[in-house]
Amino acid sequence: MSKLTIFRKLTIILMVLFFCSVFNIGSSIASEKKYRWKLQSGYPHGDLSFELLKGFAADVKKFSNGKLTIAVFADAEIVPLEQLFESTQRGVIDILHCMGAFWGGIVPVGEIEFGIPFAYTINEADTFDAKAQIIRDFYYEKGFVELLRQEYGKHGLYWLDMHTYGGPFVLSTKPLNTYDDWKGVKIRDEGIYTQFHNRIGARGTYVSGGEAYMALKLGTLDASQWDISAISGLKWHEVAPYWVKAGDNDHVIGHMLINDESWKALPADLQEVLQKAAKNYWSATVKGYGEEFKNAEQMVAKGALKISQVVPETIARHKEIAYKIWDEVANRDEASAKAIKMIKEWRGVK
């Protein structure tokens, strides 16, 4: 081998080593970049799902070694709820924490994601945790997550993960046991539940969570639907002491949506951090809401809360009405049709 050939090979090796070192320096600098994000919830202080977000933010900081930190804000602390979706699209907020029913007019499948009446009634399991896991398995094993990411992606948002609120928690100023008891009842709700309540004879209307207590106290509302934070944080039972058990969904589901540009700007390791923290948050909501339902039962035993049990005949009539709404929802768009088909096959509904 000539000296010239050896010299050329050494030159090539040195150049490769030089570029590798430059690349490694660049990668090191990129990996040390710090990200500061803002998350706003659609719920007020006192709502359990909001309070549990502190743990999510702490996990993100811990798992990322401080490279990604998230400041958490309650409803309206940056923008009002009605601007939350658009503000996240525009990057004013990096992550929104809420539920798909609020965006049903923009992303119709969001109504189904949240839980249309009786879709998440899980009779094959007995415990709160087991019912939640069956629903999560449906999301991740039957293609529902992929469908949701596709639909929210059309609007510049990345669907990160799901969380539970437990079942719909209805508090009323009077018992609602029979079909006729529901007639004319003014009930706070949102999304598809307004249509459902109207169909069963009640009068569904939207009132913000922060205003519902006074509306119940003044008689502007007869009943209000939320999650169990209605008693654990918002204290609605003080003015509406009847816990209405209507045989409906065992869980309803929320989500976190991320501005797509913010998501794509993160290196892969930080994307994995968010996924890990979000899965922990799911577990935290299952645990937290499960404990609150146990507390509610203790309140019943102490007389601080009264049970209003809807009779089986009325539940059956309500379910028939709900199934008709399922078919109507399926006609909204292609994604909704796919989602309803998935749920019918999963739940064994024709």
N, C-alpha and C positions, 0 to 999 in steps of 0.2 A: 504494500500500500504506500503510495507516494505521500510526501509531506504535505502537498497541496490538498490531497484528498482528506488527510487527517485534519488539516486546518479547517477545511469546509465543514466537516462533521462536528468538530468542536464548536465552531461558530453557530451552527444550527442548534446544538444542545444548549449553548449559553442563551440563545434567543428564546428558546422554549422555556427555560428556567426563569428568564426575566419576565416573560408575559404571564407565567404561572404565578410568580410572586406579586405582580401587579394585580392580577385577578383576585388573588387571595386577600390582598390588602383591601381591595374594593368590596369584597364579600364581607370582610370583617367590619368595615365601616358601615355597610348596609345593615349587618346584623346588630350593630350597636345603636342604630337609629331608634329613637323613642317616639311613641305614638300616644297622643292624648285625645281620647274620644269622649263624646257626650252621648248619654243614653237618656231618653225621656220615656216615662211610662204614661199610659193612658189612665192611670188610677191615682187616687189621692193618697196622702199620708194616712196611715191606719189600715189601708188595704194590705192584706197579708202578702199577696204576690209582690207588691211594691216593696214591702219591708224586707223580704227575702232577697231582693236584688243586691243588697249590701254584701251578702255572701258571694254572689256571682262576681261582683266587681273585685272583691278581695281575692277570689280564686284566680281571676285573670291576672292581677298584679303579681301574685305569688308564682303562678305557673310560667309567667313570661320574664321572671326576674326583674320586674319593674319596667320592661321595655314597652308594655302596653298598659295604660291605666285608663279607667273609665269613671267619669263623673256621672252620678245618677241623679236624675231630677224627677219629681212627681208631676202629675197632670197640671198643665198650664204654667209650669215654672219657666219654661222657655217659650212654648207656643200653646195655644188652646188645642183641645183634642181634635177639633175639626180640621186643624192644619197640620196635625202630626204626620200623617201619611205623606203629604206633599213636601213637608219640611225635611223629611228623611230622604225623599227622592232627590231633593236639591242639595243635600249635604249639610244643611244647617244643623241637623242631628245625625249622628253616625248610626245609632241603633234606636229603633222604637220597640217598646214592650207593650203589647196590647193583645187584641184578639181579632180574628178575621171577620167577625160579624160586623164590625164597625166599617169595614171597607167593602162590604158586599156589593155596593153599587159600582165599585171600580173593578174589583176582582170577585166575580160572583161565587167562585168556589170557596171563598173565605167563609161564607155562611155555613157551608158543609163542614169545613175544617173545624170551626168553633164547636159545632154539634147541633144539627137541626133536631127538633124534638124527637126523642126516643131512639135516635141513631146509636147512642152510646149507653143504652140500657143493657148492662151485662149480667144476665141471669145465671150464667154458667159458673160464676165465681162468687164467693161469699164475702171476701175481705176487700177493704178499700184499696189496698196495695195491689192485690191480684187483679182487680178490675182495671186499675190504671195500667198495669203491665200488658194486659190483653189489648187495650187500645193502642199503646205505644207499638206493640208488635204489628198491629194492623198498619200503622203509619209506615213503619220501616220495612216490613216484609211483603206488603201487597202493592207497592208502587205508589202509595199516596204521597210520600215525601217528594219523590221525583216530579209528580204532577204539580205539587205546590211550588216547588222551586222553579219549575218552568213558567207557571202563571205569574208569580211575583217577579220573576226575572224580566218579564215583558215590560215591567214598570220600573226597572232599574233598581230592584231590591233583591237581596239574597236572603232566603228563608233559612235561618240558622238552626233552630230547634223548637221543640214544643214544651209546654208546661201545663199542669192541671190547675183548675180552680175547685176541684171537687165537683159535685153536681150543682145544678141551679138551685139557689137557696131562696125560697120565697117566704117572706114574712108578711103577715096580714093583720089588720085591725079586728078581723072577725073570722070565724071558722069558714073554711071552704071545702066542705066534704062531698057534696053531691053536685051533679051537673048543673042544677038550677042555682046553686050557691054562687057559681061563677058569673052569672048573668049580670052585666052592667058594672062589674068590679073594675075600678080604675087602677091599673097595675103598671108600675114602672118596669120597662124592659128595653130591649134593643134588638135590632136586626130581625131575623126571621121569627123571633118570638113575638114580636108585635103582631105579625100576621096570624100566628098560631093562637094567641090569646083572643084576638078579634074573632077568629073562627069558632072558638068554643064559647063565645058569648060575652067575654070580658071586653075591656077597652084598654088596649095597650098604648102606652105613651112613653116617650123618652124624657127622663129627668136626670141630670147629672148626679153622680153618687154623693157629692157633697151637699146637694140640696134635698135629697130624698127624706132625710130625717124630719125636717120641718114640714115637708109636703104631707108626710104621714101624720104628723102631729096636728096639722091644721085641717086634715080631711081632704086636701087636694088629691091625695092618693089613698086608696083603700089597702093596697098591697104593693110590695116592691120586690123585684127579683135582682139578686146580685150573687156573690158567692158567700161563703160562711163568714167572711170579713164583715158582713152586715151586722153580726152580733159581736164578733171578737174585736173589731176595731171601730166600726161606725155606730154601734149601740142602737140600731134601729128597733131592737126588741123592747126598748123602753117605751116606745109609742105604738109598736105593732107586735104584740106578744105571741101570735100564733105562727108556729113553724109548720108550713104547709108541705106535707109529703105527698107528692103527686105521681110517684112511680116513673118519673122521667129520667133523663140521662144521669148515670152514676158519676160521670165526669164530663166537664166541658173543657175545651182546650184553648190555650193562648199560644202566642209565638213571640219571637224576636226577629225583626227584619232589619237587615243591615244595608246601608247605602252601598250600591254595587261598586262604585269607584273606591270607597273606603276599604271594602272587602278585598278588592283586587290589588290594592296598594300594599297590603300586608304580605310579608314573606310567608312561606308555607308553614314555618314552625309556629308563627303567631296565629295563623288560621286554625291550626290544630289546637292551640291553647284555647281559643274561643269555643271550639267544638267540645273540648273536654269540660270547660267551665259551664257551658250550657247544659251538658248532660248532668253535671252535678246539681245544677239549678233545678232540673226536672225532678231529681230525687228529693231535693229539699222541699219542693212544692208538694210532692206526694206525702212526705213525712209531716210537713207543717199542716196541711189541710186535713190529713187523717187525724192528727192530734186535736185539731179544732172541732172536728165532728164528734170526737169522744167528749170534749168539753161541753158541747151542746147537749149531748145526752145527759150529762151530769146536771146541767142547768134545768133540764126537764124534771129530773128526779128531785131537785130542790124547789121546784115550783116557780123558777124564774122565767121559764119558757113553757109554752103549752103546745101540745101536738094537735094539728088538724090533719087527720088522715083521710085522704080522698078515697072513696069506696071503690072496690074493684070494677063495678059496672061503669063508673064514670071514667076510670083510667082506660078501660077498653074503648069507650067512645072517643076519648081524647087521642088514643093511639090511631084509630081509624082516620081521624081528621089529619093527624100528623103524616100518615103514609100518603095521603092525597097531596099534601104539600111537598113531600119528597118528589113526586112525579112532576109537579109544576116547576120545582127548582131545577130538575134535570133538563128542562126545556130552555133554560136560560142561555147556555152556551155549550160548546163541545166539552170543555173541561168539567163542567158541572154534570153533564151526562155520564162522563167517565167515572166521576167520583161517586155518584149515586149508584151506578152499576157495581162498583167495588164494594160499597157498603151493603147493598142488597145481597150480594153473593156472600159476604162475610157474615151477615146477620141472618141469612136464610129467609129473607123477605122476598116474596114474588112481586 
